[in-house]
């Protein structure tokens, strides 16, 4: 029970960091499948979801966008998308509603988007589907 409380508290702290904090530009964790998959596994730890396949990973300086297929306990599969930003030495899950910028009438990247242009189409337009 004590371990579950610690995991829950750690998850809350990480998710709180998702919505705040400026990224540090000094070095950071590697943008590779092992690192990102481990971070996603941490979020899925207390859920009924498990990564079945790691479908894609796209990196830009300080950002990563991953698509994975997850399976629940009833063997139902679905694709999940994860958008991360480096904060300090950690990959932090970001909410597309916050970092993709204001919606535009023509579906183009807005000036207030934080997501780099090289990830914006795949990470932000996919989230709107």
N, C-alpha and C positions, 0 to 999 in steps of 0.2 A: 504494500500500500504506500509506504514512504517513497519507494522508487517511482511509482506512478505519479505521485504528487510532484516530485522533483522534475520528471520528464515534462509534465504539464506546465510547471512554472518556467522551465527552460524554453518550451515552445512558445509560451506567451511572450517571453522576453524577446525571442527571435522575431516573432510576428509583429511586436510593437516596433522593433527596429526597422521592419519593412516599410513603415510609413514615414520614417523620419531619418535624419542623419545625412550628411553630405559624404559622398565617397571620397576616400583618400586616394591621391594619385601616386603615392609611393608604393611601388610593387604591389603584389597581391597574390591571391591564390591562382593556381593554374586553371585555365578554361579548357578542361578536358572531360571526357565522359566519366572517368572514375570519380573525379571531384564532384561534378554536378550530380551524378547518380547517387552518390553518398549523401549529398545534401537533400535530394528529393526523398530518399529512403528515410531520412530523419523526420521529415514532415509526415510521411505515411506510416510511421512506426505505430501509432496508436489507432490507426484506422483499419478498416477491413480491406484496404487496397494494397496491392503488391505489384511492383513493376514486372511486367511480362517481357517487354522489349523496350530498348532505348532506341527510338526511331530516328532522331536527328538532334544535332547540336550546332548552333550557329553562334559564333563569338564576335564581339566587337570590343574595342578597348573599354574595360571595366564593366562589360555587360555580357550576358549569355541568355540564349533562348533555346529551350529544349522541348522536344515533343517525345512523350513516352506513352506506351500502351500499358494500362493497368488492368488488373483483374481483381474482382471482389471475391468474397467467400462462396458465391454462387456461380463462379466461373464466367460471369458477365465481363466482357472486355470493353474498354472505352479508351479513346485517346485523350490525354491530358497535356496541357501546355503550361510551361513554367518560364517565367521571366525573372532573371536575377541581375542584381547589380553588386559590384564589389563595394563593401563598406569595411574599411580597415583591412583585415586579413580574412574576411568571410564573404561567401556568396549569400546575399540576402534576397529572399523572395520579394518581388515587387508587384503591386497591384496595377494591372494595365490601365484601369480607370483613373489612376493617379499619374502614372508616368508617361502615358501615351499622348497626353495633351488634350486640348479641347477638340471636340468633333468639328469637322469642317463639312461644308455642304457638298464639296466635290470629292471627299474621301482622301484628300492629300494630308501629308504630315503638317501639323500646325506648328507655329513658332514656339509655343510653350511646351512642346514635347521634350521629355528628358531622354527618351530612348534614342540612340544614335540612328541616323538615317539608314545605315546598312542593315539594321534589324527591324526598323519600323514597320515595313509592309508585312513581313511574316509574323512578327510578334503582336502588332496592334490591330491589324485588319483581321487576323485569324481569331483574335479574342472577341471581336464584334459579331462573329457568326453565331 
